[in-house]
Amino acid sequence: MSKLGNLGARLHRGEVGYDFVGNRKIWYGISILITITAIVGLAVRGLNMGIEFQGGAVFTTPKHTSVSVAQAETFAEEASGHDAIVQKLGNGSLRIQVAGIDTDKADKVSSELAREMNVSENDVTAELVGPSWGEQIANKAWQGLGIFLVLVVIYLAIAFEWRMAVAAFVALIHDITITVGIYALVGFEVTPGTVIGLLTILGYSLYDTVVVFDSLKEQTKDITKQTRWTYSDIANRSINSTLVRSINTTVVALLPVGGLLFIGGGFLGAGMLNDISLSLFVGLAAGAYSSIFIATPLVADLKEREPKIKALKKRVLAKRAQAVAQGEPADARGTDEPLADEPEDGDAAHAVVGPRNQPASRSRGRGRPSGKRR
């Protein structure tokens, strides 16, 4: 078995792990800092909306033109008085986008470009894009996003509970804010492809979050019938048991998207790939982060405000303190009932490596905590 596979098995059995939930204040702080940076970038720089949203004209030059991208950009900006985006197509022609110009101005720019490039006016084609079309696309995207978020909250509230629905909603807003902020900071053009990529990452982020929530729901089914684990302990166990799976799916998803972004858009110069690939790349990474570091710790925070879970935490901590004072192992079970998916003593159990004084489960046949070093 590979090293990563061995690690995954050990994480699932609880032999190793990391206290994600116990360090949640650190992750909250990091997320708040990133979110504030994204919002500031959005407020200061704004989004570079594509021609589909602003309206304007798209000019296409003859094949194998001798004019460089930089020269064409200069010609277009001088002729129109607006910023221009120039892309070199595979057949050697240039695609020049100029936003915010009407039909009369487009004819003038087309004639000026033909003159500067020493080609016939008939060889420079112009295509006008009205801003109303982009406005319709943007409105439909906002409507789709709103409907998606409402349905997600309703489904999670029914399938799990309202606290998990709230946590998933916060994680999705977190992912959207970061992705949009990155677009503002980097200055990449926002096109319909960007909107499609943004909506795509929401499904991925939600999927990863629901996997952890499902594990958490099963493991906390009869949590109040025992005094060995707090809700945060079980939440941390759920994250660790699915950690390698989350890493694998995230890496596998990021590799092809990274190829589109860095190789296709960067090295090969296919700039149109950046529209969708950047939103996918940033969104996938943010979604994996929020599922582990935001959603589940937030559920634990909300859940431990519930009276019976708060009372359970006091009993668990009191029992651990009493065990330590008597010189006994802090994870002594006594006569408590096992959790829903927790085996009886002597069987392999899921362990948690978490907050200080938090016990680790016993491994098969060894009669000692699995977290104890040899």
Phi, psi and omega per residue, in radians:
M1 nan 2.464 -3.123
S2 -1.147 2.854 3.123
K3 -1.085 -0.701 3.129
L4 -1.170 -0.651 3.090
G5 -1.134 -0.734 3.077
N6 -1.065 -0.730 3.127
L7 -1.097 -0.737 3.130
G8 -1.071 -0.742 3.122
A9 -1.140 -0.702 3.136
R10 -1.196 -0.645 3.063
L11 -1.119 -0.727 -3.124
H12 -1.158 -0.665 3.115
R13 -1.362 -0.251 3.133
G14 1.532 0.212 -3.141
E15 -1.244 -0.502 3.051
V16 -2.369 2.926 3.118
G17 2.972 3.048 3.118
Y18 -2.325 2.530 -3.079
D19 -1.501 1.370 3.121
F20 -1.145 -0.807 -3.073
V21 -1.208 -0.692 -3.141
G22 -1.106 -0.490 3.135
N23 -1.780 0.430 -3.034
R24 -1.080 -0.510 -3.141
K25 -1.116 -0.574 3.083
I26 -1.131 -0.814 -3.108
W27 -1.172 -0.671 3.077
Y28 -1.054 -0.752 3.140
G29 -1.095 -0.752 3.117
I30 -1.100 -0.762 -3.128
S31 -1.140 -0.715 3.110
I32 -1.099 -0.728 3.123
L33 -1.097 -0.791 3.133
I34 -1.123 -0.726 -3.122
T35 -1.137 -0.744 3.111
I36 -1.087 -0.726 3.101
T37 -1.061 -0.737 3.140
A38 -1.135 -0.736 -3.133
I39 -1.160 -0.723 3.104
V40 -1.096 -0.764 3.098
G41 -1.058 -0.687 3.122
L42 -1.173 -0.683 -3.121
A43 -1.267 -0.647 -3.063
V44 -1.444 -0.892 -3.052
R45 -1.595 -0.551 -3.088
G46 1.269 3.047 3.133
L47 -1.621 2.458 3.077
N48 -1.508 1.467 -3.056
M49 -1.211 2.392 -3.139
G50 -1.258 3.003 -3.078
I51 -1.125 -0.443 3.136
E52 -1.118 -0.479 -3.112
F53 -1.690 -0.508 -3.107
Q54 -1.647 -0.439 -2.996
G55 1.481 2.739 -3.128
G56 2.663 -2.604 -3.087
A57 -2.410 2.606 3.085
V58 -2.090 2.121 -3.127
F59 -1.880 2.412 3.104
T60 -2.131 2.193 -3.093
T61 -1.545 2.952 3.095
P62 -1.096 2.824 3.116
K63 -1.161 2.575 3.057
H64 0.934 0.784 3.084
T65 -1.226 2.619 -3.123
S66 -1.501 -0.108 -3.112
V67 -1.397 2.342 -3.140
S68 -1.385 2.945 3.118
V69 -1.088 -0.763 -3.132
A70 -1.116 -0.729 3.126
Q71 -1.130 -0.753 3.138
A72 -1.114 -0.656 3.111
E73 -1.109 -0.741 3.117
T74 -1.129 -0.787 3.136
F75 -1.043 -0.800 -3.082
A76 -1.161 -0.694 -3.128
E77 -1.222 -0.641 3.101
E78 -1.202 -0.647 -3.095
A79 -1.330 -0.576 -3.051
S80 -1.762 -0.483 -3.040
G81 1.366 0.207 3.125
H82 -2.181 2.810 3.057
D83 -1.159 2.514 -3.128
A84 -2.162 2.562 3.066
I85 -2.034 2.148 -3.069
V86 -2.067 2.293 3.099
Q87 -2.249 2.430 3.114
K88 -1.610 2.167 -3.106
L89 -1.502 2.962 -3.061
G90 -1.137 -0.480 -3.126
N91 -1.522 0.094 3.101
G92 1.674 -0.169 3.112
S93 -1.394 2.934 -3.121
L94 -1.979 2.449 3.070
R95 -1.927 2.021 -3.032
I96 -1.985 2.085 3.130
Q97 -1.858 2.261 3.083
V98 -2.273 2.019 -3.086
A99 -1.558 2.673 2.990
G100 1.389 0.421 3.096
I101 -2.103 2.626 -3.122
D102 -1.711 -2.985 -3.062
T103 -1.103 -0.813 -3.122
D104 -1.074 -0.741 -3.117
K105 -1.215 -0.585 3.135
A106 -1.132 -0.702 3.118
D107 -1.096 -0.702 3.140
K108 -1.155 -0.741 -3.139
V109 -1.142 -0.710 3.133
S110 -1.063 -0.763 3.126
S111 -1.129 -0.701 -3.127
E112 -1.170 -0.712 3.118
L113 -1.118 -0.740 3.125
A114 -1.069 -0.714 -3.132
R115 -1.161 -0.770 -3.105
E116 -1.184 -0.536 -3.101
M117 -1.620 -0.012 3.124
N118 1.036 0.795 3.083
V119 -2.276 2.927 3.119
S120 -1.255 2.589 3.119
E121 -1.088 -0.524 3.134
N122 -1.219 -0.328 -3.139
D123 -1.440 -0.230 3.109
V124 -1.791 1.908 -3.131
T125 -1.574 2.514 -3.131
A126 -2.175 2.386 3.108
E127 -2.237 2.118 -3.108
L128 -1.592 2.453 3.108
V129 -2.159 2.131 -3.138
G130 -1.433 2.511 -3.133
P131 -1.177 -0.364 -3.123
S132 -1.143 -0.590 3.115
W133 -1.125 -0.798 3.106
G134 -1.111 -0.640 3.115
E135 -1.128 -0.680 3.096
Q136 -1.118 -0.745 3.121
I137 -1.080 -0.773 -3.135
A138 -1.107 -0.745 3.132
N139 -1.109 -0.737 3.119
K140 -1.116 -0.667 3.124
A141 -1.124 -0.775 3.099
W142 -1.100 -0.717 3.107
Q143 -1.105 -0.768 3.117
G144 -1.090 -0.727 3.126
L145 -1.111 -0.764 -3.140
G146 -1.108 -0.780 3.119
I147 -1.096 -0.727 3.122
F148 -1.039 -0.828 -3.102
L149 -1.144 -0.696 3.114
V150 -1.108 -0.802 3.138
L151 -1.121 -0.650 3.115
V152 -1.101 -0.821 -3.128
V153 -1.083 -0.761 -3.140
I154 -1.114 -0.799 -3.122
Y155 -1.087 -0.836 -3.115
L156 -1.150 -0.617 3.111
A157 -1.134 -0.592 3.130
I158 -1.410 -0.823 -3.066
A159 -1.280 -0.575 -3.124
F160 -2.101 -1.665 3.053
E161 -2.859 2.938 -3.021
W162 -1.148 -0.507 3.138
R163 -1.139 -0.701 3.095
M164 -1.205 -0.610 3.086
A165 -1.106 -0.756 3.124
V166 -1.115 -0.773 -3.132
A167 -1.098 -0.741 3.120
A168 -1.135 -0.685 3.117
F169 -1.088 -0.788 3.115
V170 -1.076 -0.723 3.138
A171 -1.121 -0.681 3.129
L172 -1.176 -0.758 3.080
I173 -1.081 -0.679 3.087
H174 -1.013 -0.801 -3.113
D175 -1.168 -0.727 3.132
I176 -1.112 -0.795 -3.106
T177 -1.070 -0.778 -3.125
I178 -1.133 -0.781 -3.117
T179 -1.095 -0.795 3.130
V180 -1.140 -0.696 3.113
G181 -1.096 -0.678 3.093
I182 -1.099 -0.706 3.096
Y183 -1.056 -0.700 3.130
A184 -1.163 -0.750 -3.095
L185 -1.217 -0.712 -3.099
V186 -1.353 -0.563 -3.140
G187 1.527 0.225 3.106
F188 -1.157 2.621 -3.106
E189 -1.277 2.400 3.098
V190 -1.646 2.068 -3.107
T191 -2.205 3.047 3.028
P192 -0.962 -0.554 3.066
G193 -1.086 -0.631 3.089
T194 -1.108 -0.752 3.126
V195 -1.095 -0.738 3.110
I196 -1.077 -0.765 3.112
G197 -1.094 -0.689 -3.130
L198 -1.124 -0.758 3.121
L199 -1.187 -0.544 -3.141
T200 -1.164 -0.737 -3.066
I201 -1.189 -0.411 -3.140
L202 -1.138 -0.709 3.094
G203 -1.112 -0.712 3.127
Y204 -1.120 -0.827 -3.130
S205 -1.050 -0.745 -3.137
L206 -1.145 -0.701 3.138
Y207 -1.044 -0.814 -3.135
D208 -1.111 -0.657 -3.133
T209 -1.201 -0.735 -3.100
V210 -1.129 -0.584 3.115
V211 -1.050 -0.789 3.118
V212 -1.179 -0.729 -3.138
F213 -1.072 -0.680 -3.140
D214 -1.119 -0.752 3.076
S215 -1.098 -0.717 -3.140
L216 -1.142 -0.710 3.135
K217 -1.084 -0.772 -3.119
E218 -1.143 -0.724 -3.050
Q219 -1.341 -0.299 -3.118
T220 -1.879 0.299 -3.078
K221 -1.033 -0.784 -3.126
D222 -2.111 0.725 -3.021
I223 -1.131 -0.539 -3.085
T224 -1.352 -0.092 3.131
K225 -1.551 0.085 -3.139
Q226 -2.378 2.899 3.109
T227 -2.281 0.556 -3.138
R228 -1.747 -0.635 -3.048
W229 -2.143 2.497 2.949
T230 -1.539 2.958 3.117
Y231 -1.098 -0.666 3.123
S232 -1.107 -0.634 3.097
D233 -1.058 -0.807 -3.116
I234 -1.204 -0.650 3.085
A235 -1.067 -0.719 3.125
N236 -1.153 -0.662 3.089
R237 -1.081 -0.725 -3.120
S238 -1.092 -0.724 3.119
I239 -1.120 -0.826 -3.093
N240 -1.129 -0.650 -3.094
S241 -1.212 -0.398 3.130
T242 -1.923 0.147 -3.014
L243 -1.112 -0.866 -3.098
V244 -1.134 -0.644 3.078
R245 -1.068 -0.745 3.122
S246 -1.116 -0.722 3.120
I247 -1.099 -0.803 -3.117
N248 -1.064 -0.848 -3.106
T249 -1.154 -0.623 -3.140
T250 -1.197 -0.788 -3.131
V251 -1.124 -0.763 -3.136
V252 -1.095 -0.635 3.129
A253 -1.298 -0.634 -3.077
L254 -1.310 -0.501 -3.074
L255 -1.055 -0.938 3.127
P256 -1.167 -0.634 3.116
V257 -1.155 -0.695 3.074
G258 -1.098 -0.613 3.067
G259 -1.090 -0.745 3.098
L260 -1.102 -0.737 -3.035
L261 -1.294 -0.912 -2.995
F262 -1.527 -0.631 -3.124
I263 -1.568 -0.928 -3.121
G264 -1.181 -0.885 -3.088
G265 -1.405 -0.591 -3.083
G266 -1.600 -1.091 -3.035
F267 -1.251 -0.786 -3.090
L268 -1.535 -0.194 3.050
G269 1.364 0.306 3.091
A270 -1.433 1.404 -2.994
G271 -1.068 -0.493 -3.122
M272 -1.142 -0.365 3.093
L273 -1.227 -0.408 -3.122
N274 -1.132 -0.469 -3.069
D275 -0.973 -0.850 -3.078
I276 -1.701 -0.542 -3.034
S277 -1.216 -0.630 3.141
L278 -1.169 -0.751 3.125
S279 -1.115 -0.672 3.103
L280 -1.169 -0.780 -3.074
F281 -1.126 -0.893 -3.137
V282 -1.144 -0.741 -3.102
G283 -1.152 -0.700 3.111
L284 -1.114 -0.767 3.114
A285 -1.126 -0.780 3.134
A286 -1.146 -0.652 3.128
G287 -1.134 -0.729 3.091
A288 -1.122 -0.716 3.116
Y289 -1.098 -0.840 -3.064
S290 -1.172 -0.567 3.125
S291 -1.105 -0.649 -3.085
I292 -1.557 -0.810 -2.950
F293 -1.703 -0.256 -3.074
I294 -2.030 -1.021 -2.962
A295 -1.077 -0.971 -3.069
T296 -1.195 -0.778 3.043
P297 -1.018 -0.616 3.118
L298 -1.180 -0.655 3.062
V299 -1.061 -0.766 3.126
A300 -1.079 -0.706 3.092
D301 -1.064 -0.833 -3.115
L302 -1.181 -0.714 -3.085
K303 -1.166 -0.662 -3.091
E304 -1.363 0.062 2.941
R305 -1.525 -0.256 3.102
E306 -1.215 2.341 -3.035
P307 -0.929 -0.810 -3.068
K308 -1.236 -0.568 3.098
I309 -1.312 -0.625 3.063
K310 -1.122 -0.718 3.103
A311 -1.142 -0.672 3.101
L312 -1.066 -0.767 -3.136
K313 -1.050 -0.721 3.115
K314 -1.098 -0.723 3.134
R315 -1.140 -0.743 -3.126
V316 -1.109 -0.833 -3.131
L317 -1.140 -0.649 3.110
A318 -1.148 -0.714 3.127
K319 -1.132 -0.707 3.118
R320 -1.147 -0.730 3.124
A321 -1.114 -0.688 3.119
Q322 -1.144 -0.718 3.138
A323 -1.115 -0.732 3.118
V324 -1.121 -0.719 -3.133
A325 -1.122 -0.564 3.139
Q326 -1.545 0.018 3.132
G327 1.307 0.355 3.128
E328 -1.734 2.840 3.060
P329 -1.042 2.382 -3.070
A330 -1.212 -0.226 -3.104
D331 -1.793 0.350 3.131
A332 -1.052 2.220 -3.054
R333 -1.448 -0.623 -3.075
G334 1.255 -2.315 -3.086
T335 -1.880 0.267 -3.103
D336 -1.154 2.652 3.063
E337 -1.322 2.548 3.081
P338 -1.228 2.798 3.048
L339 -1.201 2.990 -3.011
A340 -0.990 -0.695 -3.075
D341 -1.956 0.286 -3.045
E342 -1.726 2.157 -3.128
P343 -1.191 2.820 3.043
E344 -1.221 2.884 3.127
D345 -1.009 2.478 -3.118
G346 1.736 -0.339 3.051
D347 -1.689 2.851 3.096
A348 -1.176 2.270 -3.093
A349 -2.100 2.757 3.056
H350 -1.411 2.218 -3.127
A351 -1.877 2.919 3.080
V352 -2.300 2.253 2.973
V353 -1.822 1.861 -2.957
G354 -2.478 -2.349 -3.054
P355 -1.063 2.827 3.115
R356 -0.999 2.445 -3.095
N357 1.240 0.103 3.068
Q358 -1.459 2.307 -3.044
P359 -1.361 2.841 2.987
A360 -1.999 2.535 -3.047
S361 -1.235 2.841 3.118
R362 -1.525 2.449 3.117
S363 -1.558 2.916 -2.999
R364 -1.031 2.124 2.942
G365 1.252 0.069 -3.073
R366 -1.741 -0.384 3.084
G367 1.146 0.480 3.107
R368 -2.584 2.736 -3.133
P369 -1.030 2.384 -3.105
S370 -1.232 -0.320 3.132
G371 -1.451 -0.110 -3.099
K372 -1.334 2.371 -3.130
R373 -1.340 2.594 3.059
R374 -1.302 nan nan
